[in-house]
Structure formats: structure tokens, C-alpha cells
């Protein structure tokens, strides 16, 4: 086993751990220095799940040795990301005191996941120099 053979597995696992930690941690005492960008949290949600769908697709490619086609890998990664995003929002609502689950967060998560999967499909569609199979 060579570590570089599992770079997307490691990256995806770390990314999901980061999403989980940041989604369930309290940032009430965080000093933003007066920075107040409306809906910045929705942009962050979008980015989290955009990257999750990309890394999830590449994780599936890596673990199937390229046998799972890009469309199927992107679809599975998107389903995982959307369901995971919903679960995190439910956990925020039920089990945390300083966080709350929001429907618009679920929408931002889902939109990010769909866009990330779309990018994977475009990049590995055969019209680009990127090849899906190893």
C-alpha cells in the first residue's frame, strides 16, 4: 500500500471531518473584527459541499480503480453529500445549544454538491484531456 494511492480517500475523510467539526462547533465568542458579509455562511456551506462532492467522486474513482463511471460516482457522491448535509443540520437542531439547523443551509449544501458533481462530470466527460480510468 502506497499512501499516494489513497490521496483522495484521505482527503475526502479529512474534509468530512472538517465539515463535521466546523458544523458542530460554536463560534459565538469568535471576534470577526466587525466583518459582516450578508449570507457568508451560505457561501461557506456551498464551498464545503462543492468540495465534498468533488472529493467524494474522486474517492469513489480511486476505490473502484476507475471502474465506476464518472456519472455514477458523481451521483453517489452527491447523494452522500446531500444526505450528510441534512443529517448535520438535524444534529445541529437537536443536539447543539449554540447552532441551529436551517433549510437554507440544506439548500446551499445541496447546490454546492450538485455543482461539484457537475464539474466532475464536465471534467471527465471525454471532451477534456482528463481521463477517468487509471
Buried (B, 14 or more C-beta within 10 A) or exposed (E): EEEEEBBBBBBBEEBBEEBBEEBBEEEEEEEEEEEEEEEEEBEBBBEBBBBBBBBBBBBBBBBEEBEBBBBEBBBBBBBBBBEBBBEBBEBBEEEBEEBEBBEEBBBBBBBBBBBBBBBBBEBBEEEEEEEBEE
